[in-house]
Amino acid sequence: MKKLRIGFLFFFLISLVLTACSGSNTPKADLNLMAGSNAKLFLGTDLNSDGLLKAFYQQEHLAVSVTYLGGPEAEAAKNQALTGNSDYQAFMFDDQLFSKGLTDLSYPARSFVGVWVKKSKAEALGLGAGNNYLDHTRYGQLLESGDLKIVTANANQSTASALEFFATMSACTGNSGSALTVENVQSAKDCGKTIYDHYARSSGSTGDSVNMVFNDALQGTNMFDGVIAFQASFAGTHGLNSQLEAKGKEPFIFVYFSDASPVAAMALGDTGKLNDSQKQAYDKFVTFLLSEKSQQYINQQGLLSGSSAFGATPDYSSFKADWGMNPNPKVNPVNPPVYNVAKQALTIYTNLYKRPKDVEVCLDMSGSMSNNNVNVIDAKGQKVSVSRLQALYLATKKLTDNQGGSFILGPSDQISYSLFSQNTVGPVAQSTGTNTAEAGKSLAAIIGNDSAADQNITGIGVVRNG
C-alpha cells in the first residue's frame, strides 16, 4: 500500500478550490452557475477566454459566472441551494444522475465514457483505430496480466469513474441491458473486484487522473498506459491529443466498452428560486447553448450533441478516426441506475473497491497562520473571510468529523496528523476508517476551536481572493 504524504499547503488546496481574482473590468454576473469539468471544454474559463461564455456575452450582453466543481461537493452545493441561501442559481452536471431537484432541465451535450489508451499500446493489443472496442471480460484480463496499466479516479469524486463503475457492475451481471439494482450490484461484487483490484492508480477527480496520465505521456516517464475518462477528455480542436502531437508525442486512442458503454448526459437546470432578471438570463443562456452554432462548437470540443438540441445539425468533423473517435460507435450503451441505487452502489464501492489510503497530514501551526485572511464559500453558499488558522481547523474537521466531500473515508483508511515542526517526533493524532472522533478532539485541543470561525463552513467552498 503506497503512502500518500500531504503537507498542509497541498491539503488546504484540495479542500478549497482556487479561482482567479475577478478583474475590475469584469461585468457583474447576471447568472451564477456551478458546472462540471466537461462543461469547461466548451464554456471556457471566463468571459475573457475562448468559449461559449464569451460568445454569449458578446451576443446577449449577459454575463454568466461559472465555478467549476464536480462530484459530491457540487451535489452538496446544489442541495444547499435548493434548501437554503446560495450564490448559485443554476447547475450543470456532467451527468443527469446528480440533477435531482433542479427545474427547467435541459440536456446540452453527451459523452461516452471509456478508456483512453496510448496509441502504440492500443495497436499492440489489437485495439487500434477501427478496432477500438473492448468488453469488460478481456479488459479485466489485460489489467490482471499487467498488459494494461490504467488510472481511474475515485468514483465518489468523478462522474466518469462513477458511470464506469456502474457499467462494470452491469457487465458483471451478465445482462447489461437490464436496470442495475442493489441486489445485482451485491451479486456482482466479486466479479467487479477482478477489475478494480488491478487499476494502476485510483485517486482524485477525472481531471486529476487525466492530467496525471497526460503529464506522464508528455514527460515520457511511461508509468501508465491510459485512463478512464470521457470521450471528450483528450479530444477537441485544441485538446490534449492535439497538444501531444504538437510536441511530437504520440496521441491516445479512445477505446469503447462494447458490452456496457456508459453515456454521460450533461444536465443543466435552475434552483427554481431565480428572480425575473436571473430567469431571463437563464432562459436565454439555455436557448443559446441549444442553438445550432453553439451545438457545433460543442461538437468541435469532442462532445456529442445534447438530446435537447432538437433540429440542430451536428458537426463531428473534429471526431478524428485515428484517435478512435466515433459519434455512432457499435456498443451497448448503458445509463446510470436510479439515484437511490446509485448512492447505495457507491457505498459498496467505498467499502469494498476503493483502495485503502495511508495518509500523513502535516499541519502548519506557525505564527503566519493567524494572519492574512482568505475568503471561502460557506455551507450556505455565502462568501466568508477567515484566518488561515481558522481555515486549517475547518479543513481538518472535514476529516475528523467524517463529513465526506472530496475525501471519502473507507473502513481501512488510516490518517495520521503531525505538526510542522522539527521538534515534533511522531504523529499527534491518528484515526482508522470513520472512527475519527478522538483525533478530532486532539486536534481541536492543539489548534484551538476559534469561536470567531463560522461553524457553517464545510470546506466545499471556493477561495475567491488570496
PLY file of the C-alpha trace (Angstrom):
ply
format ascii 1.0
element vertex 466
property float x
property float y
property float z
element edge 465
property int vertex1
property int vertex2
end_header
0.00 0.00 0.00
1.53 3.26 -1.10
1.82 6.07 1.42
0.49 9.46 0.50
2.32 12.33 2.19
0.40 15.55 2.24
1.77 18.84 3.57
-0.68 21.37 4.86
-0.46 23.61 1.83
-1.46 20.80 -0.51
-4.19 19.65 1.87
-5.50 23.17 2.05
-5.58 23.45 -1.71
-7.60 20.27 -2.17
-10.02 21.43 0.50
-10.54 24.85 -1.07
-10.75 25.10 -4.85
-8.80 28.09 -6.11
-10.19 30.51 -8.64
-8.75 33.65 -10.15
-9.40 37.05 -8.66
-12.03 38.94 -10.56
-10.67 41.86 -12.53
-12.01 45.37 -12.30
-13.27 45.21 -15.88
-15.28 42.03 -15.35
-19.02 42.80 -15.58
-21.31 41.89 -12.74
-22.74 38.38 -13.19
-26.32 38.15 -14.40
-26.32 34.43 -13.57
-24.08 32.35 -11.29
-23.57 28.79 -12.48
-21.76 25.80 -10.97
-20.64 23.30 -13.61
-18.68 20.06 -14.02
-15.35 19.62 -15.79
-16.82 18.61 -19.16
-18.61 21.94 -19.44
-15.31 23.80 -19.20
-14.30 22.29 -22.56
-16.88 24.41 -24.38
-17.79 27.20 -21.95
-14.24 28.34 -21.34
-12.76 29.63 -18.09
-14.44 33.04 -18.02
-15.63 35.89 -20.22
-12.06 36.65 -21.31
-11.25 33.16 -22.60
-12.39 31.47 -25.80
-15.64 29.62 -25.34
-19.40 29.96 -25.22
-19.41 32.17 -22.11
-17.63 34.87 -24.08
-19.77 34.30 -27.18
-22.98 34.51 -25.13
-21.89 37.78 -23.52
-20.99 39.26 -26.89
-24.37 38.27 -28.33
-26.74 38.96 -25.44
-24.70 41.30 -23.19
-25.45 38.98 -20.30
-22.63 37.69 -18.08
-22.65 34.13 -16.76
-20.12 33.48 -13.99
-19.07 29.84 -13.64
-17.44 27.94 -10.79
-16.18 24.51 -11.86
-16.74 21.84 -9.26
-17.85 18.25 -9.53
-18.67 15.12 -7.57
-20.25 15.14 -4.11
-19.12 18.70 -3.39
-21.12 20.09 -6.31
-24.10 17.97 -5.33
-23.86 19.25 -1.74
-23.76 22.82 -3.05
-26.84 22.09 -5.17
-28.72 20.65 -2.20
-27.86 23.72 -0.13
-29.04 25.99 -2.95
-32.33 24.11 -3.12
-33.00 24.23 0.62
-31.30 27.43 1.78
-29.42 30.52 0.63
-26.76 30.28 -2.06
-24.82 32.40 -4.53
-25.70 29.91 -7.29
-28.90 29.99 -9.32
-28.10 27.19 -11.80
-26.10 23.97 -12.02
-24.72 21.97 -14.94
-23.73 18.41 -14.06
-21.63 16.11 -16.22
-24.48 13.59 -15.94
-28.18 13.87 -15.22
-27.80 11.47 -12.26
-26.95 14.40 -9.99
-29.61 16.85 -11.23
-32.40 15.72 -8.89
-34.39 18.68 -7.59
-33.45 21.15 -10.31
-36.13 22.70 -12.52
-36.32 23.69 -16.21
-33.87 20.94 -17.11
-32.19 20.74 -20.49
-29.51 18.42 -21.86
-26.94 20.36 -23.93
-24.30 17.66 -24.50
-23.43 13.97 -24.16
-20.21 11.99 -23.93
-19.33 8.31 -23.86
-17.09 7.11 -21.05
-14.31 4.67 -21.91
-10.57 4.28 -21.63
-8.03 6.46 -23.42
-5.01 4.28 -24.27
-1.66 5.32 -25.75
-1.71 4.67 -29.48
1.28 2.29 -29.51
-0.14 0.23 -26.64
-3.61 0.11 -28.19
-2.21 -1.07 -31.52
-0.01 -3.69 -29.82
-3.15 -5.12 -28.18
-5.16 -5.08 -31.40
-7.20 -2.08 -30.24
-6.06 0.41 -32.85
-8.38 2.83 -34.60
-11.27 0.91 -36.18
-10.84 -1.98 -33.72
-11.05 0.11 -30.55
-13.70 -1.95 -28.78
-13.19 -3.95 -25.61
-15.55 -5.95 -23.41
-15.15 -5.96 -19.64
-14.05 -9.60 -19.50
-11.00 -9.02 -21.68
-10.42 -5.65 -20.04
-10.15 -7.34 -16.64
-7.73 -9.92 -18.07
-5.49 -7.20 -19.53
-5.41 -5.36 -16.21
-4.70 -8.51 -14.20
-1.89 -9.62 -16.53
-0.28 -6.18 -16.40
-0.68 -5.66 -20.14
-2.65 -2.51 -19.37
-1.71 -0.03 -16.64
-4.79 2.16 -16.31
-5.53 5.05 -13.95
-9.06 5.69 -12.71
-10.36 8.45 -10.49
-12.25 7.83 -7.27
-15.86 7.01 -8.19
-17.02 9.19 -5.29
-15.27 12.20 -6.83
-15.53 11.56 -10.56
-18.65 11.33 -12.71
-16.79 9.42 -15.43
-15.43 6.88 -12.94
-18.80 6.51 -11.22
-20.51 5.79 -14.54
-17.83 3.25 -15.46
-18.24 1.60 -12.04
-21.98 1.22 -12.71
-21.22 -0.13 -16.20
-18.76 -2.65 -14.76
-21.44 -3.88 -12.38
-23.93 -4.11 -15.26
-21.46 -6.14 -17.34
-20.79 -8.42 -14.37
-24.48 -9.27 -14.03
-24.34 -10.90 -17.48
-27.30 -8.79 -18.58
-26.02 -5.27 -19.14
-29.28 -4.27 -20.79
-31.22 -4.57 -17.54
-31.52 -1.84 -14.95
-28.91 -2.05 -12.20
-30.33 -2.83 -8.75
-28.76 -3.05 -5.30
-29.29 -6.82 -5.41
-27.36 -7.42 -8.63
-24.63 -5.00 -7.51
-24.22 -7.21 -4.45
-24.10 -10.36 -6.59
-21.53 -8.81 -8.95
-19.12 -7.66 -6.24
-16.54 -10.43 -6.71
-16.60 -10.10 -10.50
-16.07 -6.36 -10.27
-13.09 -6.74 -7.95
-11.23 -8.68 -10.65
-11.10 -5.33 -12.44
-10.84 -2.83 -9.61
-8.09 -4.69 -7.75
-5.78 -4.17 -10.72
-6.01 -0.49 -11.56
-2.57 1.13 -11.54
-3.79 4.11 -9.54
-7.10 5.30 -8.15
-7.32 8.80 -6.75
-8.68 12.29 -7.24
-11.16 13.55 -9.80
-11.45 12.83 -13.53
-9.37 15.94 -14.23
-6.69 14.84 -11.74
-6.41 11.41 -13.34
-6.40 12.75 -16.90
-3.69 15.30 -16.03
-1.61 12.60 -14.34
-1.65 10.42 -17.45
-1.23 13.36 -19.84
1.84 14.63 -17.95
3.25 11.10 -17.82
2.98 10.92 -21.61
4.32 14.44 -22.10
7.36 13.81 -19.91
7.98 10.32 -21.31
8.04 8.62 -17.90
5.67 5.92 -19.22
4.26 4.84 -15.88
0.74 4.46 -17.27
-0.93 3.23 -20.46
-4.20 5.10 -20.15
-7.05 6.48 -18.08
-10.80 6.08 -17.57
-12.33 9.33 -18.84
-14.90 10.99 -21.05
-14.73 10.66 -24.82
-14.08 14.41 -24.89
-11.22 14.38 -22.34
-8.37 14.15 -24.90
-10.30 15.24 -28.00
-11.23 18.61 -29.43
-9.51 21.03 -31.77
-7.19 22.26 -29.02
-7.45 19.23 -26.72
-4.78 17.15 -25.01
-4.17 14.89 -28.03
-3.56 17.94 -30.21
-1.12 19.26 -27.61
0.74 15.94 -27.52
1.01 15.77 -31.31
2.21 19.38 -31.45
5.12 18.36 -29.20
5.95 15.27 -31.24
4.38 12.85 -28.75
2.05 10.00 -29.60
-1.67 10.60 -29.05
-4.14 8.41 -27.21
-6.88 6.28 -28.75
-10.33 6.16 -27.21
-11.38 2.56 -26.57
-15.11 1.91 -26.12
-16.55 -0.74 -23.83
-18.62 -2.79 -26.25
-20.69 -4.79 -23.76
-21.65 -1.96 -21.41
-20.70 1.52 -22.60
-21.60 4.32 -20.19
-23.05 7.51 -21.64
-22.94 10.76 -19.67
-25.87 13.06 -20.43
-24.96 16.57 -19.28
-27.85 18.22 -17.44
-28.46 21.95 -16.91
-31.12 23.18 -14.51
-32.00 26.03 -12.17
-32.94 26.06 -8.50
-36.43 27.46 -9.05
-35.52 30.49 -6.90
-34.49 32.90 -9.65
-35.72 36.48 -9.78
-37.07 37.84 -13.06
-33.73 39.08 -14.40
-31.91 35.88 -13.42
-34.65 33.77 -15.00
-34.43 35.80 -18.20
-30.64 35.31 -18.29
-31.02 31.58 -17.61
-33.62 31.07 -20.36
-31.54 32.96 -22.91
-28.44 31.00 -21.91
-30.24 27.69 -22.41
-31.56 28.80 -25.79
-28.06 29.92 -26.79
-26.45 26.59 -25.79
-29.03 24.62 -27.76
-28.66 26.70 -30.92
-27.08 25.05 -33.95
-23.99 27.26 -33.87
-23.33 26.51 -30.18
-24.01 22.82 -30.63
-21.49 22.65 -33.46
-18.93 24.39 -31.24
-19.66 21.80 -28.53
-19.13 19.04 -31.12
-15.77 20.54 -32.07
-14.62 20.04 -28.47
-15.30 16.31 -28.74
-18.80 16.10 -27.25
-21.96 14.74 -28.81
-25.00 16.94 -29.30
-27.41 17.02 -26.39
-30.80 15.36 -26.51
-32.45 18.78 -26.05
-30.83 20.20 -29.20
-33.78 19.46 -31.49
-33.16 20.18 -35.16
-29.54 21.27 -34.75
-27.27 19.78 -37.41
-24.19 18.32 -35.66
-20.62 18.87 -36.82
-18.48 15.86 -35.96
-15.58 16.81 -38.23
-13.27 17.03 -35.19
-14.01 13.39 -34.26
-10.71 12.10 -35.63
-10.92 8.48 -36.72
-7.24 7.86 -35.97
-7.96 8.79 -32.35
-10.76 6.19 -32.29
-13.48 8.86 -32.19
-16.87 7.81 -33.48
-20.17 9.63 -32.91
-22.04 6.36 -33.51
-19.93 3.55 -32.02
-21.04 -0.09 -32.17
-21.66 -0.52 -28.45
-24.35 -1.42 -25.96
-24.96 1.95 -24.24
-25.92 1.86 -20.57
-27.42 4.62 -18.45
-26.69 5.04 -14.74
-29.10 3.45 -12.25
-31.76 5.44 -10.46
-30.46 7.84 -7.84
-31.03 5.79 -4.68
-29.50 2.66 -6.25
-26.50 4.70 -7.43
-25.91 6.01 -3.91
-26.07 2.54 -2.40
-23.77 1.19 -5.11
-21.22 3.92 -4.33
-21.35 2.91 -0.68
-20.40 -0.61 -1.77
-17.60 0.92 -3.83
-16.27 2.84 -0.81
-16.30 -0.20 1.44
-15.05 -2.83 -1.00
-13.45 -1.41 -4.14
-11.66 1.77 -3.18
-8.03 1.17 -2.31
-7.18 1.98 1.34
-5.46 5.29 1.98
-2.49 5.72 4.28
-2.33 9.48 4.71
0.03 11.73 6.64
-1.21 15.29 7.17
1.34 17.91 8.22
-0.27 20.89 9.97
1.37 24.32 9.75
0.99 26.00 13.17
3.42 28.86 12.54
2.54 32.42 13.53
1.77 33.47 9.98
-1.26 31.19 10.03
-3.07 33.69 12.26
-2.70 36.44 9.66
-3.73 37.05 6.06
-7.37 36.10 5.87
-8.73 34.05 2.97
-12.24 34.13 1.53
-14.16 30.86 1.36
-17.69 29.86 0.46
-19.61 28.52 3.46
-22.27 25.82 3.56
-24.91 28.44 2.80
-23.13 29.48 -0.38
-22.03 32.80 1.12
-18.52 34.30 0.98
-16.88 34.45 4.43
-13.46 35.77 5.45
-11.49 33.60 7.91
-7.90 33.46 9.10
-5.66 30.74 7.74
-5.66 29.10 11.18
-9.46 29.03 11.17
-9.37 27.56 7.67
-6.90 24.94 8.92
-9.21 23.98 11.78
-12.22 23.76 9.48
-10.27 21.80 6.87
-9.23 19.17 9.44
-12.87 18.92 10.53
-13.62 17.66 7.02
-11.74 14.51 8.05
-12.24 14.31 11.80
-16.00 14.86 11.56
-16.10 12.43 8.61
-18.16 14.92 6.64
-17.37 13.33 3.32
-16.97 15.80 0.48
-13.98 15.28 -1.74
-12.21 12.98 0.72
-14.34 9.88 1.29
-13.15 7.67 4.14
-13.28 3.89 3.77
-13.13 1.38 6.64
-9.39 0.71 6.20
-8.19 4.26 5.59
-5.54 5.42 8.06
-4.72 9.06 8.74
-2.00 10.46 10.97
-1.52 14.13 11.86
1.83 15.75 12.61
2.82 19.34 13.34
5.07 21.35 11.05
7.97 21.48 13.48
11.41 19.91 13.66
10.90 19.47 17.39
7.87 17.23 16.95
8.51 13.48 16.84
5.73 11.24 15.59
2.06 11.99 14.99
-0.05 13.97 17.45
-3.27 12.21 16.40
-4.30 9.18 14.36
-7.51 7.60 13.06
-8.62 4.47 11.20
-11.65 4.38 8.95
-14.57 6.51 10.09
-13.54 6.33 13.76
-12.23 9.88 13.74
-13.80 11.47 16.84
-10.78 11.06 19.14
-8.42 12.51 16.54
-10.79 15.44 16.18
-10.73 16.13 19.93
-6.94 16.01 19.98
-6.59 18.40 17.06
-9.19 20.80 18.46
-7.17 20.96 21.70
-3.97 21.71 19.76
-5.29 24.11 17.10
-7.98 25.66 19.26
-11.62 25.91 18.29
-11.69 29.62 17.44
-15.16 30.92 18.26
-14.79 33.50 15.50
-14.71 30.75 12.90
-18.01 30.36 11.07
-19.15 26.87 12.04
-21.20 26.59 8.87
-18.07 26.49 6.69
-17.60 22.94 5.46
-14.69 23.30 3.04
-16.95 23.00 0.00
-16.01 26.45 -0.94
-14.03 28.49 -3.31
-11.20 30.86 -2.49
-12.23 34.00 -4.33
-9.17 36.05 -3.36
-5.85 35.16 -1.77
0 1
1 2
2 3
3 4
4 5
5 6
6 7
7 8
8 9
9 10
10 11
11 12
12 13
13 14
14 15
15 16
16 17
17 18
18 19
19 20
20 21
21 22
22 23
23 24
24 25
25 26
26 27
27 28
28 29
29 30
30 31
31 32
32 33
33 34
34 35
35 36
36 37
37 38
38 39
39 40
40 41
41 42
42 43
43 44
44 45
45 46
46 47
47 48
48 49
49 50
50 51
51 52
52 53
53 54
54 55
55 56
56 57
57 58
58 59
59 60
60 61
61 62
62 63
63 64
64 65
65 66
66 67
67 68
68 69
69 70
70 71
71 72
72 73
73 74
74 75
75 76
76 77
77 78
78 79
79 80
80 81
81 82
82 83
83 84
84 85
85 86
86 87
87 88
88 89
89 90
90 91
91 92
92 93
93 94
94 95
95 96
96 97
97 98
98 99
99 100
100 101
101 102
102 103
103 104
104 105
105 106
106 107
107 108
108 109
109 110
110 111
111 112
112 113
113 114
114 115
115 116
116 117
117 118
118 119
119 120
120 121
121 122
122 123
123 124
124 125
125 126
126 127
127 128
128 129
129 130
130 131
131 132
132 133
133 134
134 135
135 136
136 137
137 138
138 139
139 140
140 141
141 142
142 143
143 144
144 145
145 146
146 147
147 148
148 149
149 150
150 151
151 152
152 153
153 154
154 155
155 156
156 157
157 158
158 159
159 160
160 161
161 162
162 163
163 164
164 165
165 166
166 167
167 168
168 169
169 170
170 171
171 172
172 173
173 174
174 175
175 176
176 177
177 178
178 179
179 180
180 181
181 182
182 183
183 184
184 185
185 186
186 187
187 188
188 189
189 190
190 191
191 192
192 193
193 194
194 195
195 196
196 197
197 198
198 199
199 200
200 201
201 202
202 203
203 204
204 205
205 206
206 207
207 208
208 209
209 210
210 211
211 212
212 213
213 214
214 215
215 216
216 217
217 218
218 219
219 220
220 221
221 222
222 223
223 224
224 225
225 226
226 227
227 228
228 229
229 230
230 231
231 232
232 233
233 234
234 235
235 236
236 237
237 238
238 239
239 240
240 241
241 242
242 243
243 244
244 245
245 246
246 247
247 248
248 249
249 250
250 251
251 252
252 253
253 254
254 255
255 256
256 257
257 258
258 259
259 260
260 261
261 262
262 263
263 264
264 265
265 266
266 267
267 268
268 269
269 270
270 271
271 272
272 273
273 274
274 275
275 276
276 277
277 278
278 279
279 280
280 281
281 282
282 283
283 284
284 285
285 286
286 287
287 288
288 289
289 290
290 291
291 292
292 293
293 294
294 295
295 296
296 297
297 298
298 299
299 300
300 301
301 302
302 303
303 304
304 305
305 306
306 307
307 308
308 309
309 310
310 311
311 312
312 313
313 314
314 315
315 316
316 317
317 318
318 319
319 320
320 321
321 322
322 323
323 324
324 325
325 326
326 327
327 328
328 329
329 330
330 331
331 332
332 333
333 334
334 335
335 336
336 337
337 338
338 339
339 340
340 341
341 342
342 343
343 344
344 345
345 346
346 347
347 348
348 349
349 350
350 351
351 352
352 353
353 354
354 355
355 356
356 357
357 358
358 359
359 360
360 361
361 362
362 363
363 364
364 365
365 366
366 367
367 368
368 369
369 370
370 371
371 372
372 373
373 374
374 375
375 376
376 377
377 378
378 379
379 380
380 381
381 382
382 383
383 384
384 385
385 386
386 387
387 388
388 389
389 390
390 391
391 392
392 393
393 394
394 395
395 396
396 397
397 398
398 399
399 400
400 401
401 402
402 403
403 404
404 405
405 406
406 407
407 408
408 409
409 410
410 411
411 412
412 413
413 414
414 415
415 416
416 417
417 418
418 419
419 420
420 421
421 422
422 423
423 424
424 425
425 426
426 427
427 428
428 429
429 430
430 431
431 432
432 433
433 434
434 435
435 436
436 437
437 438
438 439
439 440
440 441
441 442
442 443
443 444
444 445
445 446
446 447
447 448
448 449
449 450
450 451
451 452
452 453
453 454
454 455
455 456
456 457
457 458
458 459
459 460
460 461
461 462
462 463
463 464
464 465
